[in-house]
């Protein structure tokens, strides 16, 4: 019998798990795998069994697929352990953690050029997915309130983004009954364009969502140009459409590596921004942030006041109880690194991306399509004149033999016939590791280029899903 986890088959069911007699300590030598054991075991035995199993997981340091932070300093690890029991929603029990959350919101608002940081409102979340849902809800409720005041119907609201948007926005549109309008990308413009936005917006558009760091390639969408196009539209029509910036990855990169880039609250049309503290905010998963440039942009009806944890506390989120430790880790990074430290860390990560891009340039069968100039992300594809006996899935499998986890996936609709590979560089992935990766990549490509017959279909790796 096989159980399913999402869309993926998992292990075949077996009768039980054997316990090493050295650890059994008088307990049974086997426990059921899919039932709660009738009798427990020692803490040391339970720890050892689970520790042994997770040895089969990939090495986090060699995972070039994820944007999520996989390394923090020992002092941060210690703080994490000390704060693991804190429930961030219980502001009466943990008032100082709540105060530190407020400090983080003020600091991030200032980082994003809020016109009045004291008027910024926001919240921590479990990640950018929750943050995007909250931002989308605020857009929808404000649109509904405006329509209601004008005596208009509330039917068929829509939201606009490029076809390269992350799946969370598809979820938002589905869950909260908003029509998603995708502006297709192209080879010449693999991002949301001002013209594409103007082609699809109308009086039922609740907002436009450009991305500061597209998941597929790491590039920034032209947020200032999109805002200018919407400003011009508002000047000669009654369409005044707000912008939410999905800065899940770029919110903690652009202020430090591209300080001249205009994308944030310095643009009046940007009402809200989300980011992932657990990505380039350099915090362990899961932590996100969503901020509104002014308090009146977050509908009061979305904020609930609860009293059954001790005092009357405002709460805004899809989750209730959740860890407070990650918020403290974010504050730790902000005061530990400072602006200069974040700049140094992100610059070194970007330089590591450049080393990998340079290594790919030396392979005639590889074409680099993103070099880490925006986010520290390198993406590449296989050239048309390379050996047809292999594809990028085979290369991914070859690299996995050495422990490297490098995703392969098709580009979004309109370019879905094009496969690309992507390496996400994060803090802790040093230049010496990058050199080792490039060496293994070159060896793997050379072996595949020497094939005189097609690779067996059975050796093709599973696809990667965002």
BAFI-359361 format. One record per residue (C-alpha): residue in one letter; x, y, z. Coordinates in nm, 4 decimals. Example, Ala and Ser with C-alpha at 12.3 -4.5 7.8 and 13.67 -1.06 7.14 Angstrom:
BEGIN
a:1.2300:-0.4500:0.7800
s:1.3670:-0.1060:0.7140
This chain:
BEGIN
x:0.0000:0.0000:0.0000
x:0.1281:0.3494:-0.0859
x:0.0329:0.6698:0.0905
x:0.0357:1.0072:-0.0755
x:0.1899:1.3287:0.0472
x:0.0631:1.6009:-0.1833
x:0.1177:1.4752:-0.5370
x:0.4143:1.2564:-0.4492
x:0.4177:0.8887:-0.3690
x:0.5973:0.8159:-0.0442
x:0.7467:0.5037:0.1060
x:0.5725:0.1675:0.0844
x:0.4131:0.0693:0.4122
x:0.6041:-0.1885:0.6117
x:0.5157:-0.3571:0.9350
x:0.7470:-0.1607:1.1576
x:1.0780:0.0062:1.2308
x:1.3552:-0.1962:1.3900
x:1.5288:-0.0468:1.6916
x:1.8998:-0.1063:1.7370
x:1.9339:-0.3269:2.0481
x:2.1996:-0.0880:2.1809
x:1.9342:0.1870:2.1999
x:1.6332:-0.0279:2.2901
x:1.7041:-0.0163:2.6635
x:1.4659:-0.2992:2.7412
x:1.1910:-0.1771:2.5077
x:1.0532:-0.3694:2.2110
x:1.2964:-0.3962:1.9220
x:1.0345:-0.2902:1.6680
x:0.7638:-0.0237:1.6627
x:0.4761:0.0207:1.4147
x:0.5466:0.2772:1.1433
x:0.1951:0.4124:1.0935
x:0.0383:0.3662:1.4360
x:0.1189:0.5235:1.7719
x:0.3201:0.2628:1.9670
x:0.1334:0.1101:2.2597
x:0.4336:0.1779:2.4839
x:0.6820:0.4611:2.4586
x:1.0600:0.4608:2.4658
x:1.3405:0.6652:2.6150
x:1.4073:1.0164:2.4871
x:1.7539:0.9086:2.3695
x:1.6104:0.6216:2.1647
x:1.3440:0.8391:2.0023
x:1.6062:1.1012:1.9189
x:1.8463:0.8475:1.7698
x:1.5796:0.6844:1.5524
x:1.4680:1.0130:1.4009
x:1.8241:1.1405:1.3657
x:1.9164:0.8256:1.1734
x:1.6204:0.8674:0.9373
x:1.6837:1.2299:0.8499
x:2.0384:1.1412:0.7476
x:1.8652:1.0366:0.4245
x:1.7588:1.3961:0.3586
x:1.9722:1.6090:0.1310
x:2.2396:1.8392:0.2691
x:2.0882:2.1846:0.3246
x:2.4196:2.3521:0.2389
x:2.4278:2.1822:-0.1039
x:2.0656:2.2639:-0.1850
x:2.0750:2.5244:-0.4621
x:1.6993:2.4969:-0.5227
x:1.5684:2.6824:-0.2202
x:1.5681:3.0513:-0.1334
x:1.5201:2.9649:0.2344
x:1.7970:3.0318:0.4871
x:1.9873:2.7175:0.5875
x:2.2583:2.8632:0.8141
x:2.2755:3.1088:1.1029
x:2.5411:3.1908:1.3595
x:2.5755:2.9807:1.6775
x:2.4514:3.2754:1.8860
x:2.1352:3.2862:1.6750
x:2.0920:2.9111:1.7224
x:2.1156:2.9610:2.0979
x:1.8610:3.2433:2.0897
x:1.6311:3.0225:1.8830
x:1.6428:2.7493:2.1478
x:1.5759:2.9963:2.4294
x:1.2736:3.1442:2.2477
x:1.1238:2.8261:2.1016
x:0.8305:2.8320:2.3475
x:0.7194:3.1902:2.2750
x:0.3811:3.2318:2.1052
x:0.3973:3.5575:1.9082
x:0.0206:3.6106:1.9191
x:0.0172:3.6140:2.3012
x:0.1290:3.9736:2.3429
x:0.0069:3.9852:2.7034
x:0.2326:3.6977:2.8094
x:0.5266:3.8029:2.5903
x:0.5077:4.1839:2.5736
x:0.8783:4.2286:2.5051
x:0.8673:3.9946:2.2058
x:0.5694:4.1976:2.0817
x:0.7675:4.5190:2.1293
x:1.0571:4.3742:1.9319
x:0.8166:4.2781:1.6515
x:0.7060:4.6441:1.6394
x:1.0708:4.7546:1.6211
x:1.1298:4.5204:1.3262
x:0.8261:4.6624:1.1424
x:0.9523:5.0183:1.1989
x:1.3041:4.9272:1.0837
x:1.1790:4.7532:0.7695
x:0.9415:5.0419:0.6944
x:1.2332:5.2816:0.7191
x:1.4438:5.0521:0.4984
x:1.1673:5.0692:0.2361
x:1.1440:5.4508:0.2492
x:0.8042:5.4804:0.4137
x:0.7143:5.8536:0.4117
x:0.6256:5.8368:0.7820
x:0.7670:5.5258:0.9536
x:0.5547:5.5977:1.2612
x:0.2422:5.5619:1.0444
x:0.3463:5.2272:0.8925
x:0.1397:4.9272:0.9933
x:0.2352:4.5657:0.9423
x:0.2737:4.2221:1.0908
x:0.5048:3.9259:1.0937
x:0.3703:3.6106:0.9301
x:0.4726:3.2487:0.8817
x:0.6194:3.3416:0.5447
x:0.5512:3.5407:0.2300
x:0.2626:3.3129:0.1332
x:0.0595:3.4280:0.4332
x:0.1833:3.7845:0.3844
x:0.0630:3.7855:0.0212
x:-0.2772:3.6512:0.1244
x:-0.3153:3.9326:0.3780
x:-0.2041:4.1978:0.1289
x:-0.4434:4.0611:-0.1330
x:-0.7294:4.0615:0.1170
x:-0.6625:4.4256:0.2015
x:-0.6680:4.5138:-0.1693
x:-0.9959:4.3303:-0.2202
x:-1.1679:4.4835:0.0837
x:-1.0613:4.8362:-0.0108
x:-1.1889:4.7807:-0.3652
x:-1.5196:4.6499:-0.2258
x:-1.5560:4.9459:0.0087
x:-1.4948:5.1919:-0.2768
x:-1.7417:5.0150:-0.5063
x:-2.0012:4.9998:-0.2309
x:-1.9639:5.3735:-0.1631
x:-2.0172:5.4412:-0.5346
x:-2.3282:5.2232:-0.5441
x:-2.1664:4.9739:-0.7821
x:-2.1794:4.5952:-0.7806
x:-1.9074:4.3802:-0.6230
x:-1.9001:4.1154:-0.8950
x:-1.5899:3.9734:-1.0648
x:-1.2931:4.1507:-0.8997
x:-0.9595:4.0781:-1.0688
x:-0.5909:4.1049:-0.9871
x:-0.3026:4.1486:-1.2328
x:0.0445:3.9933:-1.2429
x:0.2823:3.8346:-1.4927
x:0.2671:3.4683:-1.5904
x:0.5928:3.4186:-1.3980
x:0.4238:3.4965:-1.0654
x:0.4779:3.2588:-0.7735
x:0.2014:3.0052:-0.7061
x:0.0876:3.1863:-0.3893
x:-0.0944:3.4431:-0.6038
x:-0.2764:3.1672:-0.7900
x:-0.3799:3.0370:-0.4483
x:-0.4961:3.3808:-0.3371
x:-0.7105:3.4243:-0.6480
x:-0.8591:3.0774:-0.6054
x:-0.9192:3.0883:-0.2305
x:-1.0619:3.4415:-0.2183
x:-1.2558:3.4368:-0.5473
x:-1.0631:3.6929:-0.7453
x:-1.0042:3.6539:-1.1187
x:-0.6289:3.6226:-1.1905
x:-0.5197:3.8128:-1.4997
x:-0.1829:3.6926:-1.6230
x:0.0254:3.9121:-1.8492
x:0.2307:3.6661:-2.0583
x:0.6076:3.7014:-2.0572
x:0.8262:3.6716:-2.3672
x:1.1909:3.6190:-2.4572
x:1.2297:3.9919:-2.5120
x:1.0456:4.0844:-2.1907
x:1.0489:3.7963:-1.9402
x:0.8688:4.0107:-1.6808
x:0.5569:4.2210:-1.6211
x:0.5556:4.5207:-1.8534
x:0.3683:4.8529:-1.8204
x:0.1998:4.7965:-2.1567
x:0.0908:4.4490:-2.0542
x:-0.0600:4.5902:-1.7350
x:-0.2548:4.8611:-1.9187
x:-0.3930:4.6011:-2.1597
x:-0.5746:4.4090:-1.8848
x:-0.6675:4.6476:-1.6001
x:-1.0206:4.7821:-1.5672
x:-1.2604:4.9144:-1.3034
x:-1.2747:4.5693:-1.1422
x:-0.8983:4.5442:-1.0862
x:-0.8225:4.5385:-0.7133
x:-0.4482:4.5788:-0.7646
x:-0.1368:4.5064:-0.9685
x:0.1364:4.2844:-0.8250
x:0.4865:4.3279:-0.9712
x:0.7628:4.1042:-0.8356
x:1.0944:4.2220:-0.6950
x:1.2840:3.9042:-0.7798
x:1.1031:3.6616:-1.0107
x:1.1222:3.3065:-0.8770
x:1.2230:3.1609:-1.2131
x:1.5171:3.3879:-1.2914
x:1.5704:3.6290:-1.0012
x:1.5171:3.9386:-1.2183
x:1.3313:4.2470:-1.0915
x:1.0130:4.3571:-1.2649
x:1.0078:4.7315:-1.3571
x:0.8010:4.8546:-1.0633
x:0.8647:5.2276:-1.1101
x:0.7674:5.2078:-1.4812
x:0.4492:5.0175:-1.3937
x:0.3584:5.2778:-1.1320
x:0.4196:5.5604:-1.3801
x:0.1913:5.3916:-1.6339
x:-0.0820:5.3574:-1.3700
x:-0.0301:5.7199:-1.2625
x:-0.0806:5.8291:-1.6213
x:-0.3908:5.6112:-1.6506
x:-0.5348:5.7685:-1.3339
x:-0.4689:6.1192:-1.4697
x:-0.7169:6.0812:-1.7560
x:-0.9580:5.8105:-1.6323
x:-1.1310:5.7235:-1.3066
x:-0.9103:5.4153:-1.2655
x:-0.6882:5.4607:-0.9605
x:-0.5336:5.1157:-0.9161
x:-0.2994:5.0398:-0.6246
x:0.0203:4.8355:-0.6409
x:0.1369:4.5656:-0.4034
x:0.5029:4.4684:-0.4428
x:0.5839:4.1020:-0.3907
x:0.9374:4.1457:-0.2583
x:0.9567:3.7983:-0.1058
x:1.3193:3.7684:-0.2115
x:1.4245:4.1168:-0.3170
x:1.2985:4.3102:-0.0151
x:1.6171:4.2296:0.1759
x:1.8455:4.2515:-0.1296
x:1.7632:4.5625:-0.3338
x:1.8040:4.8133:-0.0467
x:2.1603:4.6886:0.0060
x:2.2823:4.5947:-0.3428
x:2.0777:4.8301:-0.5638
x:2.0093:5.1322:-0.3374
x:1.9493:5.3550:-0.6409
x:1.6596:5.1364:-0.7611
x:1.3167:5.2959:-0.7094
x:1.0639:5.0265:-0.6205
x:0.9282:5.0713:-0.2671
x:0.7200:5.3158:-0.0602
x:0.9042:5.6025:-0.2259
x:0.6439:5.5417:-0.5005
x:0.3065:5.6762:-0.3859
x:0.1186:5.4085:-0.5784
x:0.2829:5.1279:-0.3774
x:0.0370:5.0608:-0.0961
x:0.1921:4.7468:0.0523
x:0.4983:4.5244:0.0343
x:0.5737:4.1733:0.1547
x:0.9045:4.0000:0.2089
x:1.0379:3.6750:0.3501
x:1.2542:3.7130:0.6561
x:1.3504:3.3508:0.6057
x:1.4982:3.4179:0.2621
x:1.7445:3.7026:0.2224
x:1.6389:3.8358:0.5616
x:1.8753:3.5548:0.6693
x:1.6413:3.3937:0.9279
x:1.5487:3.0260:0.9605
x:1.2039:2.9302:0.8226
x:0.9263:3.0380:0.8631
x:0.9039:3.4148:0.8828
x:0.7468:3.6706:0.6547
x:0.6578:4.0385:0.6801
x:0.3852:4.2490:0.5224
x:0.3729:4.6280:0.5617
x:0.1340:4.9027:0.4495
x:0.2732:5.2505:0.3873
x:-0.0018:5.4064:0.6041
x:-0.2446:5.2738:0.8623
x:-0.5545:5.3770:0.6672
x:-0.4587:5.1381:0.3846
x:-0.5245:4.8353:0.6040
x:-0.9026:4.8012:0.6516
x:-0.9885:4.8069:1.0209
x:-1.2410:4.5260:0.9655
x:-0.9552:4.2825:0.9033
x:-0.8036:4.3394:1.2476
x:-0.9527:4.1315:1.5285
x:-0.9289:4.2073:1.8989
x:-0.9169:3.9060:2.1291
x:-0.9175:3.8977:2.5074
x:-0.8963:3.5304:2.6000
x:-0.5151:3.5232:2.6235
x:-0.5057:3.7835:2.8983
x:-0.5471:4.1333:2.7572
x:-0.7298:4.2807:2.4602
x:-0.4903:4.2259:2.1742
x:-0.5233:4.3167:1.8054
x:-0.4401:4.0334:1.5675
x:-0.4248:4.0200:1.1903
x:-0.3231:3.6970:1.0235
x:-0.4442:3.3716:0.8753
x:-0.2733:3.1875:1.1599
x:-0.3229:3.2425:1.5298
x:-0.0646:3.0744:1.7526
x:0.2769:3.0667:1.5880
x:0.6420:3.0860:1.6894
x:0.7904:3.4107:1.8122
x:1.1503:3.2897:1.7910
x:1.1943:3.3827:1.4250
x:1.0890:3.7424:1.4956
x:1.3628:3.7637:1.7581
x:1.6094:3.6174:1.5078
x:1.5138:3.8865:1.2581
x:1.5824:4.1532:1.5186
x:1.9096:3.9788:1.6016
x:2.0187:4.0045:1.2375
x:1.9092:4.3659:1.2036
x:2.1095:4.4841:1.5045
x:2.3935:4.2323:1.4648
x:2.4648:4.3106:1.0987
x:2.3359:4.6636:1.0596
x:2.3056:4.8182:0.7146
x:2.6754:4.7710:0.6432
x:2.6712:4.4073:0.7474
x:2.3676:4.3195:0.5354
x:2.5318:4.4936:0.2405
x:2.8511:4.2926:0.2896
x:2.6672:3.9600:0.3196
x:2.4450:4.0178:0.0164
x:2.7344:4.1488:-0.1927
x:2.9445:3.8410:-0.1183
x:2.6514:3.6157:-0.2075
x:2.6095:3.8019:-0.5355
x:2.9813:3.7683:-0.6083
x:2.9501:3.3933:-0.5544
x:2.6679:3.3904:-0.8115
x:2.8994:3.5704:-1.0541
x:3.1640:3.2981:-1.0078
x:2.9122:3.0304:-1.1069
x:2.7919:3.2340:-1.4066
x:3.1530:3.2753:-1.5201
x:3.2058:2.8991:-1.4947
x:2.8971:2.8375:-1.7079
x:3.0292:3.0799:-1.9690
x:3.3142:2.8351:-2.0282
x:3.0713:2.5606:-2.1340
x:2.9598:2.5969:-2.4994
x:2.6555:2.3756:-2.4322
x:2.5218:2.6138:-2.1642
x:2.3589:2.9560:-2.2104
x:2.3309:3.1803:-1.9051
x:2.0015:3.3701:-1.8892
x:2.0355:3.5211:-1.5393
x:2.3749:3.6094:-1.3915
x:2.2822:3.7199:-1.0401
x:2.2800:4.0905:-1.1287
x:1.9521:4.1395:-0.9386
x:1.8965:3.8584:-0.6895
x:2.1982:3.6297:-0.6298
x:2.0424:3.3744:-0.8657
x:2.1990:3.2108:-1.1701
x:1.9768:3.0487:-1.4335
x:2.0824:2.8762:-1.7512
x:1.9553:2.6607:-2.0352
x:2.1011:2.4092:-2.2802
x:2.2026:2.5428:-2.6200
x:2.0317:2.4162:-2.9342
x:2.3585:2.2973:-3.0915
x:2.4659:2.0801:-2.7950
x:2.4497:1.6989:-2.7931
x:2.0783:1.5986:-2.8269
x:2.1359:1.2732:-2.6349
x:2.0833:1.4430:-2.2998
x:1.8780:1.7164:-2.1369
x:1.8905:1.9252:-1.8214
x:1.7074:1.6598:-1.6188
x:1.9993:1.4259:-1.6862
x:2.2438:1.6957:-1.5773
x:2.0465:1.7482:-1.2567
x:2.0657:1.3733:-1.1862
x:2.4408:1.3743:-1.2465
x:2.4896:1.6609:-1.0044
x:2.2745:1.4887:-0.7426
x:2.5213:1.1974:-0.7481
x:2.7648:1.4412:-0.5881
x:2.5024:1.5741:-0.3450
x:2.4104:1.8940:-0.5332
x:2.0383:1.9670:-0.5550
x:1.9788:2.1851:-0.8608
x:1.6225:2.2249:-0.9933
x:1.5107:2.1914:-1.3537
x:1.1749:2.3320:-1.4606
x:0.9924:2.4802:-1.7601
x:0.9491:2.8534:-1.7935
x:0.5929:2.9920:-1.7537
x:0.3231:2.9800:-2.0210
x:0.4297:3.1279:-2.3534
x:0.7833:2.9941:-2.2907
x:0.6859:2.6596:-2.1389
x:0.8788:2.4612:-2.4025
x:1.2049:2.5985:-2.2564
x:1.3701:2.4113:-1.9686
x:1.6049:2.5974:-1.7384
x:1.8244:2.5186:-1.4388
x:1.8630:2.7566:-1.1488
x:2.1092:2.7976:-0.8640
x:2.0046:3.0136:-0.5698
x:2.3009:3.1433:-0.3714
x:2.2539:3.2068:-0.0009
x:2.4579:3.3206:0.2941
x:2.6843:3.0355:0.4044
x:2.7475:2.9068:0.0509
x:3.1106:3.0093:0.0235
x:3.3152:3.0770:-0.2881
x:3.5154:2.7565:-0.2322
x:3.1901:2.5569:-0.2437
x:3.0976:2.7443:-0.5612
x:3.4305:2.6429:-0.7164
x:3.3637:2.2782:-0.6261
x:3.0158:2.3037:-0.7746
x:3.1493:2.4502:-1.1003
x:3.4092:2.1709:-1.1234
x:3.1407:1.9045:-1.0770
x:2.9135:2.0821:-1.3232
x:3.1853:2.0911:-1.5892
x:3.2682:1.7216:-1.5393
x:2.9011:1.6250:-1.5624
x:2.8456:1.8281:-1.8801
x:3.1586:1.6839:-2.0420
x:3.0409:1.3278:-1.9695
x:2.6957:1.4005:-2.1127
x:2.8352:1.5730:-2.4197
x:3.0403:1.2591:-2.4956
x:2.7298:1.0370:-2.5134
x:2.6871:0.8560:-2.8447
x:2.3357:0.7339:-2.7627
x:2.0392:0.8858:-2.5766
x:2.0260:0.8601:-2.1986
x:1.7721:0.6010:-2.0773
x:1.4332:0.7539:-1.9993
x:1.4376:0.5885:-1.6558
x:1.7321:0.8070:-1.5568
x:1.5388:1.1264:-1.6024
x:1.4945:1.3144:-1.2751
x:1.1577:1.4269:-1.1489
x:1.0621:1.7826:-1.2340
x:1.0903:2.0692:-0.9901
x:0.7781:2.2504:-0.8697
x:0.7734:2.6073:-0.7388
